[in-house]
């Protein structure tokens, strides 16, 4: 969970809209709200800091949120915001563009430009994850970015899917992040957004070299995780899928302090460990779990697992089932 900022369900109905306006003005942007049914208004916002970047989880029912020129003149923090729609259908207008948004879509907008956003009251609760950051952090020319403000960006495939997954995972696991890790995640999210914009405008070459390399590495690791089940997932296959040489592929992983083979094996073993620890999967043969995650030979899997974990797969499963209180399952034996 994120750090709770406001949940209006605990407030008297007559106070909800005003408190929501005050809170979102501090956490996001000052806007003018129109709520058709104030007594039925429900909204929630939770935020977390990722260094100079902020991630917010927001949900609400029927409302219209407008940022007119008057409010921009009063206060403009000069932020870019990108929203990942997580539930409900929403509409957004900015810079002469109008977008109808559904779950999985990404929406980019600019605090320095007027906008008009709406969720109809008969569409239930709408939710989104909103990433906001100073405009100077985005490594693309302003004119490139401004052409896409108010348009829907692809969030279900390619780099957009990577960005959506990162925002979702960060919202769910931020408690495990150190302050330094949180800053790194924030900058990674901005780099991925830059890649989404660059691909959409076909100007990827304008990204700084470090950002391009980082984004390529993230694409490659996402490809690996999608193909862990394939026992033929080799460096040559991975490099070919990304139109790079195997030499450059190895260099990218070396710069991250690892190797391609070690990364693939670590991810496969992590999936196997997770499955072996699931009480609901205790009837699934260990060999089937190993094969599902790219270990077709049982002996290879057992050896790799024991080297990484310090016990065999069967011992690991028994230990976790014992901890979970599974009946009739003995715990690990100790000498």
C-alpha positions in Angstrom: 0.0 0.0 0.0 1.0 3.6 -0.5 1.0 6.4 2.1 -2.6 7.3 2.6 -3.4 11.0 2.0 -7.2 11.1 1.9 -10.2 8.8 1.8 -13.4 10.7 1.7 -15.6 7.8 2.8 -14.7 8.7 6.4 -15.9 12.3 6.0 -19.3 13.8 6.3 -20.8 14.1 2.8 -21.0 17.9 2.9 -17.2 18.1 3.4 -16.0 15.6 0.8 -15.7 17.7 -2.3 -14.0 20.6 -0.5 -11.5 18.3 1.2 -10.8 16.6 -2.1 -10.1 19.9 -3.9 -7.7 21.0 -1.1 -5.8 17.6 -1.0 -5.4 17.2 -4.7 -4.3 20.8 -5.1 -1.4 20.0 -2.7 -0.6 16.5 -4.0 -1.3 17.0 -7.7 -2.6 20.2 -9.3 -5.1 22.9 -8.4 -8.3 22.3 -10.5 -11.9 23.4 -10.6 -14.2 20.6 -9.7 -17.8 20.0 -10.8 -19.5 17.1 -8.9 -23.0 16.3 -10.0 -23.9 14.4 -6.9 -21.9 15.8 -3.9 -23.7 13.6 -1.4 -22.7 10.4 -3.2 -19.1 11.5 -4.0 -16.4 9.0 -3.1 -12.7 9.5 -3.7 -9.3 8.3 -2.5 -5.7 9.4 -3.1 -2.5 7.8 -1.9 0.9 9.1 -2.8 4.6 8.1 -2.6 7.8 10.0 -3.4 10.4 8.6 -5.8 13.0 11.3 -5.3 11.9 14.3 -7.5 9.2 12.1 -9.0 5.9 11.3 -7.3 3.5 8.4 -7.9 -0.2 8.7 -6.8 -3.0 6.2 -6.8 -6.3 8.0 -7.3 -9.9 6.8 -7.5 -13.2 8.7 -7.7 -16.7 8.5 -9.0 -18.6 11.1 -11.2 -16.8 14.4 -11.5 -15.4 16.9 -13.9 -11.9 18.4 -13.3 -10.8 21.5 -15.2 -7.6 23.5 -15.1 -8.4 26.8 -16.6 -5.8 29.5 -17.5 -6.6 31.5 -14.4 -5.4 28.6 -12.1 -2.3 28.1 -14.2 -1.4 31.8 -13.8 -1.9 31.5 -10.1 0.3 28.5 -9.7 2.2 26.4 -12.2 4.7 23.9 -10.9 5.7 23.1 -14.5 5.1 19.3 -14.3 4.4 16.6 -16.7 2.0 14.0 -15.6 1.2 10.6 -17.1 -1.7 8.6 -15.9 -2.1 4.8 -16.2 -5.9 4.1 -16.3 -6.5 1.2 -13.9 -10.4 1.2 -13.8 -13.3 2.9 -15.4 -13.7 4.9 -18.6 -12.4 8.5 -18.6 -12.2 11.4 -20.9 -9.4 13.9 -21.2 -9.0 17.1 -23.4 -5.8 19.1 -23.7 -4.0 21.1 -26.4 -6.8 20.6 -28.9 -6.8 16.8 -28.4 -9.6 14.7 -26.9 -9.1 11.1 -25.7 -11.4 8.4 -24.5 -9.5 6.3 -22.1 -10.0 2.8 -20.8 -8.0 0.5 -18.4 -4.5 0.0 -19.7 -4.2 3.3 -21.6 -1.7 5.9 -20.8 -2.4 9.6 -20.9 0.2 12.4 -20.9 -0.6 16.0 -19.9 1.1 19.2 -18.9 0.4 21.4 -15.9 1.1 24.5 -18.0 -1.7 23.9 -20.4 -5.5 24.0 -19.6 -7.2 20.6 -19.5 -10.7 19.2 -19.0 -11.1 15.7 -17.6 -14.4 13.9 -16.8 -15.8 10.7 -15.4 -19.5 10.3 -15.9 -21.5 9.6 -12.8 -23.1 6.5 -14.3 -19.7 4.9 -15.1 -18.9 3.9 -11.5 -15.5 4.4 -9.9 -12.6 5.3 -12.1 -9.0 4.8 -11.0 -5.5 5.7 -12.2 -1.9 5.7 -11.2 -0.5 9.2 -11.8 3.3 9.8 -12.3 4.3 13.4 -12.1 7.7 15.0 -12.3 9.4 18.3 -13.3 9.3 18.9 -17.0 13.1 19.3 -17.1 13.6 15.7 -16.2 12.2 14.4 -19.5 15.1 14.1 -22.0 13.1 15.2 -25.0 12.4 18.6 -26.6 9.3 20.3 -25.3 7.9 20.6 -28.8 8.1 16.8 -29.2 6.2 16.2 -25.9 3.6 18.9 -26.4 2.4 17.3 -29.6 1.2 14.3 -27.6 -0.4 16.1 -24.6 -4.0 15.1 -24.4 -3.7 12.0 -26.5 -3.9 8.4 -25.4 -0.6 6.5 -25.5 -0.2 2.7 -25.9 0.0 1.1 -22.5 -0.8 -2.5 -23.4 2.1 -3.4 -25.6 5.8 -2.7 -26.0 7.5 0.0 -23.9 4.2 1.3 -22.7 3.4 -2.0 -21.1 6.8 -1.9 -19.4 5.9 1.5 -18.0 2.5 0.4 -16.8 4.0 -2.7 -15.2 6.6 -0.6 -13.4 4.0 1.8 -12.0 1.8 -1.1 -10.9 4.6 -3.0 -9.2 6.0 0.2 -7.6 2.6 1.0 -6.1 2.4 -2.5 -4.6 5.9 -2.9 -3.3 7.2 0.6 -2.4 7.6 -0.5 1.2 10.4 -2.7 0.1 12.3 0.1 -1.6 15.2 2.0 0.1 15.3 5.7 -0.5 18.0 5.3 -3.1 16.0 2.5 -4.9 12.9 4.8 -4.9 14.9 7.5 -6.7 16.2 4.9 -9.2 12.7 3.7 -9.9 11.5 7.2 -10.4 14.2 8.0 -13.0 13.5 4.6 -14.7 9.8 5.5 -15.1 10.7 8.8 -16.7 13.1 7.1 -19.1 10.4 4.6 -20.1 7.9 7.4 -20.7 10.6 9.2 -22.9 10.9 5.9 -24.9 7.1 5.7 -25.3 7.0 9.3 -26.6 10.0 8.9 -28.8 8.6 5.7 -30.4 5.3 7.4 -31.0 6.9 10.4 -32.6 9.7 8.3 -34.3 12.4 10.4 -32.6 14.1 7.9 -30.4 17.5 9.0 -31.7 17.0 12.3 -29.8 17.1 10.6 -26.4 20.4 10.8 -24.6 22.6 7.7 -25.1 22.3 6.7 -21.4 18.5 6.8 -21.6 18.4 4.8 -24.8 20.7 2.1 -23.3 18.7 1.9 -20.1 15.4 1.6 -22.0 16.8 -1.1 -24.2 18.0 -3.0 -21.2 14.5 -2.8 -19.7 12.9 -4.0 -23.0 15.3 -7.0 -23.1 14.6 -8.0 -19.5 10.9 -7.8 -20.1 11.4 -10.0 -23.2 13.3 -12.5 -21.1 10.7 -12.6 -18.5 8.0 -13.2 -21.1 10.0 -16.2 -22.6 11.4 -17.9 -19.5 9.4 -21.0 -20.4 11.4 -21.5 -23.6 14.5 -23.7 -22.9 16.1 -22.3 -26.1 16.2 -18.8 -24.7 19.8 -18.1 -25.5 21.8 -14.9 -25.9 21.7 -15.2 -29.7 17.9 -15.4 -29.7 17.6 -12.5 -27.3 20.0 -10.3 -29.3 18.2 -11.1 -32.6 14.8 -10.2 -31.2 16.2 -6.7 -30.4 18.3 -6.3 -33.6 21.6 -6.0 -31.7 24.7 -8.2 -31.7 25.3 -10.8 -28.9 28.5 -8.8 -28.1 26.5 -5.7 -27.4 23.9 -7.7 -25.4 26.6 -9.1 -23.1 28.0 -5.6 -22.7 24.6 -4.2 -21.6 24.3 -6.9 -18.9 28.0 -6.4 -17.9 27.2 -2.7 -17.3 24.5 -3.9 -14.9 26.9 -6.1 -12.9 25.6 -9.4 -14.2 25.5 -11.7 -17.3 22.7 -12.8 -19.6 22.9 -16.4 -18.4 22.9 -15.5 -14.7 19.9 -13.1 -15.1 17.9 -15.8 -17.0 18.7 -18.5 -14.4 17.9 -16.1 -11.5 14.5 -15.3 -13.0 13.7 -18.9 -13.7 14.6 -20.0 -10.2 12.6 -17.2 -8.7 9.5 -18.4 -10.5 10.1 -22.0 -9.4 10.7 -20.9 -5.8 7.4 -19.0 -5.8 5.5 -21.9 -7.2 7.0 -24.5 -4.9 6.1 -22.3 -1.9 2.4 -22.1 -2.9 0.2 -24.4 -0.8 -2.3 -24.7 -3.7 0.5 -26.1 -6.0 1.8 -28.8 -3.7 0.2 -31.5 -5.9 2.0 -30.2 -9.0 5.0 -32.4 -9.7 8.3 -30.7 -9.2 9.4 -31.7 -12.7 6.4 -30.0 -14.2 7.2 -26.8 -12.4 10.8 -26.9 -13.5 9.8 -27.6 -17.2 7.3 -24.7 -17.1 10.1 -22.3 -16.3 12.7 -23.5 -18.8 14.4 -26.5 -17.0 13.5 -29.5 -19.2 16.1 -31.7 -17.4 15.2 -32.5 -13.8 18.9 -33.1 -12.8 19.9 -29.7 -14.2 17.1 -28.0 -12.2 17.9 -29.8 -9.0 21.6 -28.9 -9.2 20.9 -25.2 -10.1 18.3 -24.9 -7.3 20.5 -26.5 -4.7 23.4 -24.2 -5.6 21.2 -21.1 -5.4 19.0 -21.9 -2.4 21.1 -24.4 -0.3 18.5 -27.2 -0.4 16.8 -29.4 -3.0 13.5 -28.4 -4.5 11.6 -31.1 -2.5 13.2 -29.9 0.8 12.3 -26.3 -0.1 8.7 -27.2 -0.8 8.4 -29.3 2.4 9.9 -26.4 4.5 7.4 -23.9 3.1 4.4 -26.2 3.5 5.4 -26.9 7.1 5.6 -23.1 7.8 2.2 -22.7 6.2 0.8 -25.3 8.5 0.0 -27.9 5.8 -1.2 -31.1 7.6 1.0 -34.1 7.5 4.0 -32.3 6.0 7.2 -32.6 8.0 9.5 -29.7 8.4 13.2 -29.9 7.2 15.5 -32.1 9.1 18.4 -30.5 10.9 21.6 -32.3 11.8 
